[in-house]
Amino acid sequence: MPSDNAAAVSAFVEGAPPGELADVIADVKKLTVNEPKILDSIRPAFQKYNQEQLTTVLISSYNSLEDGRYYDVESQRSFIVDHETQNQKASDAQPYTLNSEHSDLITALLKSLTTHSTEHYPSATSTVCPASLSGIALLLVSNKYSPQNFWNGRWRSTYLFNPSSSGAPSTLSGTINVDVHYYEDGNVRLTTAKKVPEIRIEASPALSPAALAAEVLRKIAGVEKSYQEELNRGFGRLSEGEFKGLRRQLPVTRQKVEWEKIGGYRLGQDIGGGRSR
């Protein structure tokens, strides 16, 4: 049924690996030649993918406005992104003024987060924006694409900071997502989601926005360093454990078998090293 096909295509779009959405769309078009308008029917899937993946111009549900517009705190502009054509360039830029009781803190957090992302991540983009009546969202995405070497990867960090004005501790929580796809002579994909439990930040109400922002980023840097070390240990275990068990063992000759010539091998002599009779 058409509705079933639309649901399946939406799932393909929403699950596209980093940097490979255009390839997924091209394959979908080949598989749905009898339904040329199917991509027009799944526009919400494109928007969901772009917002969840924090695409290049860094759009999300947090900086979304009405009528498909988004805003950027640093440039003080709102803009449009065409989800359907996958043109990740902002268009129709217009002035936008952020109205928030935490404007000074948001500016300070953006400056600290930008410094953090520049120091630790390649090709990183980050932003800070109001998340609720009193909360603040800190968003960071770093993409590294190497299709010539058959791999692509993306790191996403989303944090919610709730500053306190009553002398009680402020709180920080979030999620870190890592998505890596390796597809040379195979298809291996790693997707992780690390939930960052609530962190209490003791800070005096008299603390300046810059000082509070520095403390928040110190906590974030510690969390991300710890998680990167955890990932490295996990990769080591996989390499020496599960992946090693999957590798094809070499024959007793210690040479790779040329499988395209398998029909011409004499089993005992050529592979086993024995003497044919």
C-alpha positions in Angstrom: 0.0 0.0 0.0 1.2 3.6 -0.7 0.9 4.5 3.0 3.1 1.5 3.9 5.7 2.6 1.3 5.7 6.1 2.6 6.3 4.8 6.2 9.2 2.7 4.9 10.7 5.5 3.0 10.4 7.8 6.0 12.2 5.3 8.1 15.0 5.2 5.5 15.3 9.0 5.5 15.3 9.2 9.3 17.9 6.5 9.6 20.3 7.8 7.0 24.0 7.6 8.1 25.9 10.9 8.5 26.6 12.6 5.2 24.7 10.0 3.2 21.2 11.3 3.0 21.5 12.3 -0.7 22.6 8.7 -1.4 19.6 7.3 0.4 17.3 9.6 -1.5 18.9 8.6 -4.8 18.3 4.9 -4.0 14.8 5.5 -2.9 14.0 7.2 -6.2 15.3 4.1 -8.0 13.2 1.8 -5.9 10.0 3.9 -6.2 9.9 4.7 -9.9 6.2 3.8 -9.9 5.6 6.4 -7.2 7.4 9.5 -8.3 5.6 11.8 -5.8 6.4 9.6 -2.7 9.2 12.0 -1.5 6.7 14.9 -1.5 4.5 12.9 0.9 7.2 12.5 3.5 8.3 16.1 4.1 8.0 15.7 7.9 10.6 13.0 7.8 13.1 15.4 6.2 12.4 18.0 8.8 12.7 15.5 11.6 16.0 14.2 10.3 17.5 17.7 9.9 16.4 18.9 13.3 17.5 15.7 15.2 20.9 15.5 13.3 21.6 19.2 13.9 22.5 19.8 10.3 25.2 22.1 9.0 23.4 25.4 9.6 22.5 23.9 13.0 18.7 23.7 13.1 16.8 22.1 15.9 13.5 22.0 17.6 14.9 24.6 20.1 15.6 27.4 17.6 12.6 26.7 15.4 10.1 29.4 14.7 6.7 29.4 12.9 6.4 28.9 9.1 9.5 26.8 8.8 11.9 29.5 10.0 14.8 29.1 12.4 16.9 31.7 14.2 20.6 32.1 15.0 21.5 33.8 18.3 25.0 34.9 17.2 24.1 36.6 14.0 20.7 37.7 15.3 19.0 36.5 12.1 16.2 34.2 11.3 16.2 32.1 8.1 14.6 29.4 6.1 16.0 25.9 5.3 14.5 23.8 2.4 14.2 20.4 4.0 12.9 18.7 0.8 15.7 19.7 -1.5 18.4 19.1 1.1 19.9 22.6 0.4 21.5 23.1 3.7 22.1 26.8 3.1 20.1 29.4 5.0 17.9 31.7 2.8 15.6 34.7 3.3 17.6 36.0 6.2 15.8 38.6 8.4 16.7 40.4 11.6 15.7 38.6 14.7 15.9 39.9 18.3 16.1 37.3 21.1 13.8 38.0 24.0 15.0 36.1 27.1 15.6 36.9 30.7 18.9 35.0 30.3 20.2 36.9 27.2 23.5 37.8 28.8 24.0 34.3 30.0 23.1 32.8 26.6 25.7 35.1 25.0 28.4 34.0 27.5 27.5 30.3 27.1 27.7 30.6 23.3 31.1 32.2 23.5 32.4 29.5 25.8 30.8 26.7 23.8 32.3 28.0 20.6 35.8 28.0 22.1 35.2 24.5 23.4 34.0 23.1 20.1 36.8 24.8 18.1 39.5 23.3 20.5 38.2 19.8 20.5 36.2 19.0 17.4 36.9 19.3 13.6 34.3 21.0 11.5 32.1 21.8 14.5 29.1 24.0 14.7 27.4 25.1 18.0 24.7 27.3 19.3 22.9 28.2 22.4 19.2 29.2 22.7 16.3 29.2 25.1 14.8 25.8 25.7 11.8 26.7 27.9 10.6 29.5 30.1 13.7 29.1 32.3 16.0 26.6 30.6 18.8 27.0 28.1 19.8 24.5 25.3 23.4 24.1 24.3 23.9 22.3 21.0 27.0 21.0 19.3 27.5 18.9 16.2 30.8 17.8 14.5 30.8 16.0 11.2 33.7 14.2 9.6 33.1 12.7 6.2 35.6 10.6 4.3 33.6 8.9 1.5 36.8 8.2 -0.5 37.8 6.0 2.4 34.3 4.6 2.8 33.4 6.1 6.2 31.5 9.0 7.7 30.9 10.1 11.2 28.9 12.6 13.4 29.1 13.6 17.0 26.1 15.4 18.6 25.8 16.9 22.0 22.6 18.3 23.4 22.6 19.8 26.9 19.8 21.5 28.9 21.0 24.0 31.5 18.6 25.3 34.2 20.1 28.3 35.9 18.9 29.1 39.4 18.2 32.5 40.7 17.2 31.5 44.2 20.5 30.3 45.6 19.7 26.7 44.9 22.1 24.7 42.6 21.7 25.1 38.9 21.4 21.8 36.9 22.9 20.5 33.7 21.8 17.3 31.8 22.0 16.1 28.3 22.6 13.5 25.7 25.6 12.6 23.5 25.0 10.8 20.2 27.8 9.2 18.1 27.0 7.8 14.6 29.8 6.2 12.5 29.3 4.3 9.3 32.1 2.2 7.6 31.2 0.5 4.3 34.3 -0.7 2.5 33.7 -4.3 1.5 31.0 -4.5 4.1 28.6 -2.5 6.1 29.3 -1.7 9.8 27.5 1.1 11.7 28.0 2.3 15.2 25.3 4.3 16.9 25.4 5.3 20.5 23.3 7.5 22.8 24.9 8.5 26.1 22.5 10.0 28.6 24.2 12.6 30.8 22.6 12.4 34.3 21.8 15.6 36.0 24.8 17.6 37.3 24.4 20.1 40.1 26.4 23.3 39.7 26.8 25.3 42.8 27.1 29.0 41.9 26.4 32.2 43.8 23.6 34.4 42.4 26.2 37.2 42.2 28.4 35.1 39.9 28.9 36.9 36.5 27.4 35.3 33.3 30.9 34.7 32.0 32.1 33.0 35.1 29.0 30.8 35.3 29.3 29.9 31.6 33.0 28.9 32.2 31.9 26.5 35.0 29.2 25.0 32.8 31.6 24.3 30.0 34.1 22.9 32.4 31.5 20.3 33.4 30.7 19.6 29.8 34.3 19.2 28.8 34.8 16.7 31.6 31.7 14.7 30.6 32.8 14.5 26.9 36.4 13.6 27.7 35.2 10.8 29.9 32.8 9.5 27.2 35.4 9.6 24.5 37.7 7.6 26.7 34.9 5.1 27.3 34.4 4.8 23.5 38.1 4.2 22.9 38.1 1.4 25.5 35.0 -0.1 23.8 36.7 0.0 20.4 39.6 -1.8 21.8 37.4 -4.6 23.2 35.6 -4.9 19.9 38.8 -5.1 17.9 40.3 -7.8 20.1 37.0 -9.6 20.8 33.9 -9.7 18.6 35.6 -8.3 15.4 38.5 -10.6 15.7 36.2 -13.6 15.9 34.5 -12.5 12.7 37.6 -12.3 10.7 38.2 -15.1 8.2 41.2 -17.1 9.2 44.0 -17.6 6.7 44.7 -21.1 5.4 47.8 -23.0 6.5 49.8 -21.4 3.7 49.2 -18.1 5.4 48.1 -16.6 2.1 44.8 -15.2 1.1 42.6 -17.3 -1.1 41.9 -15.8 -4.5 38.2 -16.6 -4.5 37.7 -15.7 -8.1 40.1 -18.6 -9.0 38.6 -21.1 -6.5 37.4 -23.3 -9.3 41.0 -23.9 -10.4 42.4 -24.9 -7.1 43.4 -28.4 -6.3 42.2 -28.7 -2.7 44.9 -30.8 -1.2 48.0 -29.3 -3.0 47.1 -25.7 -3.6 45.2 -24.8 -0.4 46.2 -27.4 2.1 49.8 -27.6 1.1 49.6 -31.4 0.7 50.8 -33.5 -2.3 48.2 -34.4 -4.9 47.8 -38.0 -5.8 
